[in-house]
């Protein structure tokens, strides 16, 4: 059954419409967005769909096809009391953020269906927030720019759910274009859609969901952000984006942990700029070494990888991949692998074999298309 089917079964009427937003893969630029830096995500053709209808009262309800039997209800008058438990907090928090910004959003019934895997580091939360935000605005006849929608969705996650994420995920879910990556300069709020279609040059980008649990709400993500903020204060800059000479900055820090965090952020920003240059020239195979270098930095300097992610990268490279790295916030989730199309089977078998050898749960290996951002489907 679709979200619209469940909506009709539950409420005895048709929804006002169905809206969707995509998951995202970050090609490169990890933990740089909240440091004011550069990121290079793209949207994927795994999407979260919401069937939504207005209510005549001041009640919000939420159901999810992925959470069989779960039903959440909250009065608009109680939104200020803080997040609801679990996944519904993202729905209610988005409505809270819209109302807090002055948009007159009334009662809604929301039914959610998603094929963006939860906990895979593909930003299922941003997909849900952006889909709900667009639906809530559309059903009330309110139009805002996609980038403004992204900022409100981020506010929902930061201030309501309590995850101190940067803006990359919501911006990707809202504004990305098919067959393009989004070069986003977070500090200067500059966005460029850069052509990115691996299959057009005989390449594939595999997404390997390691099935290792990934949750940014667990505290380690917030701890990394605090490390970066502490380093910026000690270096006398507003954000680590402003550090341009990494060796000079490292010499000013006497804390080994902060030195590693700074080294990752500064070198990762450089890798994003190099990757954008490669995409502009159309030499996609040259991305490989940058991806692998990014993984090493995330593993050793930012310390956000895990055994399953490292095993994916090592097995893929050993089987002839051009490059590989973890993607997303880390502590589990997914890795990406750049590979020639004729090596996809070989690399995939190597990764599965390594997982089996180590006793890990079998991974899910995908080759998603490069897709567009949030939109009304009907």
RAWOLIN-V688095 format. One record per residue. SS is DSSP state (a for helix, b for strand, c for the rest). OMEGA is omega in degrees with one decimal (999 if undefined). D_CENTER is the distance of its C-alpha to the mean C-alpha in Angstrom with 1 decimal. Layout:
ss | omega | d_center
SS | OMEGA | D_CENTER
SS | OMEGA | D_CENTER
This chain:
ss | omega | d_center
c | 177.4 | 26.4
c | 176.6 | 24.0
a | 179.4 | 22.6
a | 177.7 | 25.5
a | -179.3 | 28.0
a | 178.0 | 27.0
a | -179.4 | 27.1
a | -179.9 | 30.6
a | -176.6 | 31.8
a | -169.1 | 30.7
a | 175.9 | 31.9
c | 177.3 | 34.6
c | 176.2 | 33.3
c | 172.0 | 30.9
c | 175.5 | 27.6
c | 178.2 | 27.6
b | 175.9 | 24.9
b | -179.6 | 21.7
b | 179.1 | 18.4
b | 173.5 | 15.1
b | -173.5 | 11.6
b | 160.8 | 9.4
b | -179.6 | 6.5
b | 168.9 | 5.1
b | 174.3 | 6.5
b | -178.5 | 7.0
b | 175.6 | 10.8
b | -177.4 | 11.8
c | -173.3 | 11.7
c | -179.2 | 10.3
c | 176.1 | 11.3
c | -174.2 | 12.9
a | -179.8 | 11.3
a | 171.3 | 13.1
a | 177.1 | 16.0
c | -170.8 | 16.5
c | -173.3 | 15.8
b | 175.7 | 14.5
b | -177.3 | 11.2
b | 179.3 | 11.2
b | 167.6 | 8.2
b | 178.8 | 9.3
b | -179.5 | 9.0
b | -175.2 | 10.5
b | 164.8 | 13.4
b | -169.0 | 12.1
b | 169.8 | 12.1
b | -179.1 | 12.7
b | 176.9 | 16.2
b | 170.1 | 18.2
b | -169.3 | 22.0
b | 174.4 | 23.3
b | 177.6 | 26.8
b | 175.4 | 28.4
c | 178.6 | 30.8
c | -179.1 | 34.1
c | -176.7 | 33.6
c | -176.9 | 31.2
b | 170.7 | 29.3
b | 171.2 | 25.7
b | -179.1 | 25.2
b | 174.3 | 22.2
b | 178.5 | 22.3
b | 176.8 | 19.9
c | 179.2 | 21.1
c | 179.2 | 19.1
c | -171.5 | 21.0
c | 175.7 | 24.5
c | -179.0 | 26.9
c | -179.6 | 24.7
b | 179.8 | 25.5
b | -179.5 | 24.6
b | -179.7 | 26.7
b | 175.0 | 26.9
b | 174.3 | 29.1
a | -179.0 | 27.9
a | -178.2 | 30.4
a | -178.4 | 28.7
a | -175.3 | 25.1
a | -175.6 | 26.0
a | 175.7 | 26.9
c | -170.4 | 23.3
c | 167.6 | 20.7
c | 179.2 | 21.7
c | 167.0 | 21.1
c | -170.6 | 18.0
c | -177.4 | 15.8
a | 178.1 | 18.2
a | 179.6 | 17.3
a | 176.4 | 14.2
a | -176.7 | 16.7
a | 179.4 | 19.4
a | 177.9 | 17.5
a | 177.0 | 16.3
a | 176.3 | 20.0
a | -178.2 | 21.1
a | 178.5 | 19.1
a | 179.9 | 20.5
a | 179.8 | 24.0
a | 177.8 | 23.8
c | 175.8 | 23.2
c | 179.2 | 26.4
c | -173.6 | 25.4
c | 179.9 | 27.9
c | 179.6 | 25.9
c | -178.7 | 28.2
c | -177.5 | 28.0
b | 164.3 | 25.7
b | -175.2 | 25.5
b | 173.3 | 22.0
b | -172.3 | 21.5
b | 170.6 | 18.1
b | -175.0 | 17.6
b | 169.0 | 14.5
c | 169.9 | 14.2
c | -175.2 | 10.5
c | 179.6 | 11.5
c | 177.9 | 11.0
c | -177.9 | 10.5
c | -179.7 | 9.5
c | -179.0 | 6.4
c | 173.5 | 4.9
c | 173.8 | 3.3
a | -179.2 | 7.0
a | 179.3 | 7.7
a | 177.0 | 6.4
a | 179.1 | 8.1
a | -179.3 | 11.0
a | -176.8 | 11.4
a | 177.1 | 11.6
a | 179.5 | 13.8
a | -179.3 | 16.0
a | -179.5 | 16.4
a | 179.1 | 17.5
a | -178.8 | 19.8
a | 179.1 | 21.3
a | -178.7 | 22.1
a | -178.0 | 23.5
a | 177.7 | 25.7
c | 176.4 | 27.2
c | -177.6 | 27.8
c | 178.1 | 25.6
c | 172.3 | 24.0
c | 179.8 | 21.6
c | 179.7 | 19.8
a | -179.8 | 16.3
a | 175.7 | 15.3
a | 175.8 | 17.2
a | 179.8 | 15.4
a | -178.3 | 12.0
a | 177.0 | 13.9
a | 176.7 | 15.4
a | 176.6 | 12.3
a | 178.9 | 11.1
a | 177.1 | 14.7
a | -177.1 | 14.6
a | -179.5 | 12.1
a | -168.4 | 14.0
a | -177.2 | 17.5
a | 179.8 | 17.7
a | 176.8 | 15.5
c | 176.0 | 15.9
c | -175.3 | 12.6
c | -176.8 | 13.0
c | 171.2 | 9.5
c | -172.7 | 9.7
c | -172.1 | 9.3
a | -171.7 | 7.0
a | -179.3 | 4.0
a | 178.6 | 7.2
a | 178.3 | 9.2
a | -178.4 | 7.6
a | -175.5 | 7.9
a | -166.4 | 11.3
a | -174.0 | 13.0
c | 177.7 | 12.2
c | 177.3 | 15.3
c | 177.3 | 16.4
c | 176.1 | 17.4
b | 166.5 | 15.9
b | -178.1 | 13.3
b | 172.4 | 12.5
b | -172.9 | 14.3
b | 172.0 | 13.6
b | -170.0 | 16.1
c | -177.2 | 14.8
c | -176.2 | 18.2
c | 177.6 | 20.2
c | 177.9 | 17.9
b | -178.3 | 18.6
b | 177.2 | 16.6
b | 176.0 | 17.9
b | -174.6 | 17.1
b | -178.5 | 18.2
b | 178.9 | 19.5
c | 180.0 | 17.6
c | -174.0 | 19.4
a | -176.4 | 20.1
a | -179.8 | 22.5
a | 179.0 | 24.7
a | 175.0 | 25.7
c | -179.9 | 26.0
b | 173.9 | 22.8
b | 172.7 | 20.0
b | 178.4 | 16.5
b | 171.0 | 16.2
b | -176.9 | 13.2
b | 174.2 | 14.8
b | -173.8 | 13.6
c | -175.8 | 15.9
c | 172.6 | 16.2
c | -172.6 | 16.3
c | -176.0 | 15.1
c | 177.5 | 11.9
c | -179.2 | 12.0
a | -179.4 | 10.8
a | -171.5 | 13.7
a | 175.9 | 16.2
c | -179.3 | 17.3
a | 177.1 | 16.6
a | 179.5 | 13.5
a | 178.5 | 15.8
a | 177.8 | 18.5
a | 179.3 | 16.9
a | 177.3 | 16.3
a | 176.2 | 19.9
a | -178.2 | 21.1
a | 179.6 | 19.8
a | 177.7 | 21.3
a | 178.8 | 24.5
a | 179.3 | 24.8
a | 178.6 | 24.4
a | -179.0 | 27.2
a | 179.8 | 29.4
a | 177.5 | 28.9
c | 178.5 | 29.7
c | -179.3 | 26.7
c | 179.1 | 24.4
c | -177.0 | 21.3
a | 172.1 | 20.9
a | -175.3 | 20.1
a | 177.2 | 23.9
c | -178.0 | 25.0
c | -179.8 | 26.3
c | -171.8 | 28.7
a | -178.2 | 27.1
a | 178.7 | 30.5
a | 180.0 | 32.0
a | -178.7 | 29.2
a | 179.7 | 29.4
a | -178.7 | 33.2
c | -178.4 | 32.8
c | 179.0 | 30.9
c | 178.1 | 32.8
c | -175.9 | 30.1
a | 179.3 | 28.8
a | -179.3 | 25.4
a | 177.3 | 24.8
a | 179.7 | 26.1
a | 179.9 | 23.6
a | -179.4 | 20.6
a | -178.5 | 22.0
a | 178.5 | 22.8
a | -173.9 | 19.2
a | -177.6 | 17.8
a | -179.2 | 20.7
a | 178.3 | 20.8
a | 174.9 | 17.1
a | 177.5 | 17.6
a | 179.8 | 20.6
a | 177.4 | 18.8
a | -179.7 | 16.4
a | 177.7 | 19.6
a | 179.9 | 21.3
a | 178.2 | 18.7
a | 177.9 | 18.9
a | 178.4 | 22.6
a | -180.0 | 22.5
a | 179.8 | 20.6
a | 178.7 | 23.1
a | 180.0 | 25.9
c | -178.8 | 24.6
c | -169.0 | 25.1
a | -180.0 | 22.0
a | -179.8 | 23.7
a | 176.8 | 23.9
a | -171.3 | 20.2
a | -178.4 | 21.0
a | 177.9 | 22.5
a | 179.1 | 19.8
a | -178.4 | 17.1
a | 177.2 | 19.6
a | 177.0 | 20.5
a | -179.8 | 16.9
a | 179.5 | 16.9
a | 179.3 | 20.3
a | 178.2 | 19.3
a | -179.9 | 16.3
a | -170.2 | 18.8
a | -176.2 | 21.8
c | 179.8 | 21.1
c | 172.4 | 17.9
c | 179.8 | 18.7
c | 178.2 | 15.4
c | 177.3 | 16.1
c | -175.1 | 18.2
a | -177.6 | 21.0
a | 178.2 | 19.1
a | 179.2 | 16.7
a | 179.7 | 19.8
a | 178.2 | 21.8
a | -177.9 | 19.5
a | -177.3 | 19.7
a | -178.9 | 23.4
a | -179.1 | 24.4
a | 179.9 | 22.7
a | 179.2 | 24.3
a | -179.7 | 27.5
c | 173.3 | 27.5
c | 176.3 | 27.3
c | 179.2 | 23.6
c | 179.6 | 23.3
b | -179.0 | 20.4
b | 175.4 | 17.6
b | 169.1 | 15.1
b | 176.5 | 12.5
b | -177.6 | 8.9
c | -173.1 | 6.2
c | 177.2 | 8.1
c | -177.8 | 11.0
c | -174.6 | 13.9
c | 177.5 | 13.4
c | -169.5 | 10.8
b | 170.5 | 10.9
b | 174.5 | 12.8
b | -176.5 | 13.4
b | 175.1 | 17.0
b | -171.7 | 18.8
b | 171.7 | 22.1
b | -175.8 | 25.1
a | -178.5 | 25.2
a | 177.6 | 28.5
a | -176.1 | 27.0
a | -179.1 | 24.2
a | -178.9 | 26.5
a | -178.8 | 27.9
a | -180.0 | 24.6
a | 179.1 | 23.3
a | -179.8 | 26.6
a | 179.3 | 26.5
a | 179.3 | 23.2
a | 179.5 | 24.4
a | -179.9 | 27.7
a | 176.9 | 26.4
a | 178.8 | 24.5
a | -179.4 | 27.7
a | -177.6 | 29.8
a | 179.1 | 27.8
c | 177.5 | 27.8
c | 172.0 | 24.1
c | -179.1 | 22.9
c | -178.5 | 22.6
c | 170.8 | 19.2
b | -177.2 | 17.7
b | -174.8 | 17.6
b | 171.2 | 16.2
c | -174.8 | 16.7
c | 174.8 | 14.5
c | 177.4 | 15.6
b | -164.2 | 14.0
b | -179.1 | 13.8
c | -174.4 | 14.1
c | -173.5 | 12.4
c | -177.6 | 13.6
b | 170.7 | 17.3
b | -179.9 | 20.3
c | 175.9 | 21.4
c | 999 | 24.8
